[in-house]
Amino acid sequence: MIRPSRGAWFLPWVVGLLLVHSAQANTGLERRLGEPLLIGEGRLSVLFWDVYDIKLYSATERYDANRPFSLVLDYLRSVDADDIVDASMQEMQRQSAIAPGQFAQWKKQLVAMFPNIVAGDRLVGIFYPERGGEFFLNDTLIGEISDLQLSRRFFDIWLAEKTSRPTLRQQLLGFKP
């Protein structure tokens, strides 16, 4: 009789566990958006560096700021949390002025939420028009923004007409540049 080696039972168990984890990770977005549809995708590059790939998902066939949607960022390089927060605040301020007290309050919320990013990390932000946003790093909830104005302004970094990256916005919205 041929007996499997001691560790032979381990491989199918690990593969099964990985498949279950993968399915659960995918259903997190599905649980929140129904059956999310990919609207568009692009890549953020700064000078010579590719920073992240980004995808826009929605429960509807096209982006609607008044319906839930999600941005998924797959980081291609490591980024310090302070750089993420500073760039986010600068972009929101560039699009529309933020009062100094509001600026400080919003920055404090973002600092408390965003960690340092390592190449290969996935950051997911889900926007709900009635309650704000949820943010996940590698399938783990890292924070929520219940302030609707901050949440909308944060997602507008990529999706507003006044974005500093209009070509990337067009790609996210499903238009070919």
N, C-alpha and C positions, 0 to 999 in steps of 0.2 A: 504494500500500500504506500502510495506517495503522499507524504504529509507536507503541507505548506510550511515554509520557514516561519519562525516565531513572529516576525514582523509583517508577514504577508497580509494578515487581516487588517493591518493599519492603513495601507494605501487606499482601499476602497472607502474606509471610514473618513479619511482626510478629504478625498475627492468629494464624497457626499456632503461633508461639512462645508467645503468651499462652495459647492453648488447652492446649498441652502442659504449661505451668507450672501452670495451674489444675488439670489432671487430676492432676499429680504432687502438688500440695498436698493435694488431697482423698484421694489414695491413701495419704498418710502415716498418717492416722488409720485408714484401712481396713486397712493393713498391720499395724497394731498391735491393732486390735479386731475384725478380720474385716469384717463388714458392720455398722458401727455404727448403732444405732437411736436416734433422738431420744426421750428419755424425757420431758423437760420443759424449760421455759425461763422466764426472768423477767428483771426489770430491777432493778439496785441503784440506788436513789436515796437521797441523803443531803441532808436539808433540802430545798432547792429545786433541787439539781443531780442530773441523771442521770449516773451514773458509768460503768456498763457494762451491756451485755446479756449474759446468761449462759445457756448450754445444757448439759444433761447428756446424754451419749451413753453407751450400753452395748452390749455384744455380745449381751445378752439383752433380753427384752421389758420387763423392769423392773429397777430399780436393785438390785444385790446387792453389798454392801461386800466380799464375798469373791470377786468376779469383776472382771476389768479394766473400767474405765470412764474417761470423759474429761469434763472441764469445759472449755468453750470460752468465753472472755470477750472480747467485742468492746467495746473502750473507746470511750466517747463524749466523754471529756475527758482531758486530760493529767494524769498522776499521778506524783509524785516517787517514786523507788525507796525512799527512806527511809520515806515514808508507807505504802507497800505492806507493807514489812517490819514496821514498828511496829504497824500495824493487825492484821496476821496474828498477830504474837506476842501482842498483847493479847487477841485473840479466842481463841487456843488456851489462854492462861492463864485466861481467864474461864470456859471450859468445864471445865477441870480443871487443878489446880495443877501447875506445872512447877518442879522443883528449880532453884535459882539457877545451878548449874554447867551443868545441861542447857539452861536458858534461854539462857545466853550462847553455848553451843556451837551450838544450833539457829539463833539469831539470826545468828551468824557465817556459817553455811551459806546462809541466805536472802539476806543482804547480798551475798555473793559471786555469787549467781545472778541476782537481779532487777535489771534496768536501769530507767531512767526510762521511763515510758510516754507516748506521744503519742496524742492523739485519733486514732482510726482504726486503732490497733494491735490485733492479735489475739494473745491469750495462751492457749495450750492446755496443760493439765496432764493427763497420762495416768497413772492409778494402776494398778499391778500388785501384787496382794496378796502375791506371792511375792518381789518384789524392790524395791518402792518406786515412785518416780515419775519421769517425764520431763517437761521443760517446754520449750515452744517459743514463740518470739516471732516472729510473721509467718513461720511455717514454718521457722525456724532454731532448732536445738537450743541452748538457753541454759544447760541444766544438768540434773542428775539428783540425786535424793535416794535414796540406798541405805538410809538409816536408816528401817526400816519404821514405827517409832513416829512419827517426825517426819512422814513422808509421810502416814500415816493421819490424824494430828492436823491437818495442813495441809488436807487435803480435807474433814475434818469441820467446818471453818469454815463451810461451806455445807450439809453433809449430815447432821451429827449432830443428834440430838434437842435438844441443849442450845444450838443455834445462836442467835445474837442476832437472826436474821432468819427466824423460823419461817414466815412467809408465803412468802418467797422459797424456802425449803426445800420447802414443799408444792408450789409451782409446778414446781421442778426435778424433784420426784418424780412429776410428772404429775397432781397433784390440783388441782382448781379451788378457789380460795379462796372 
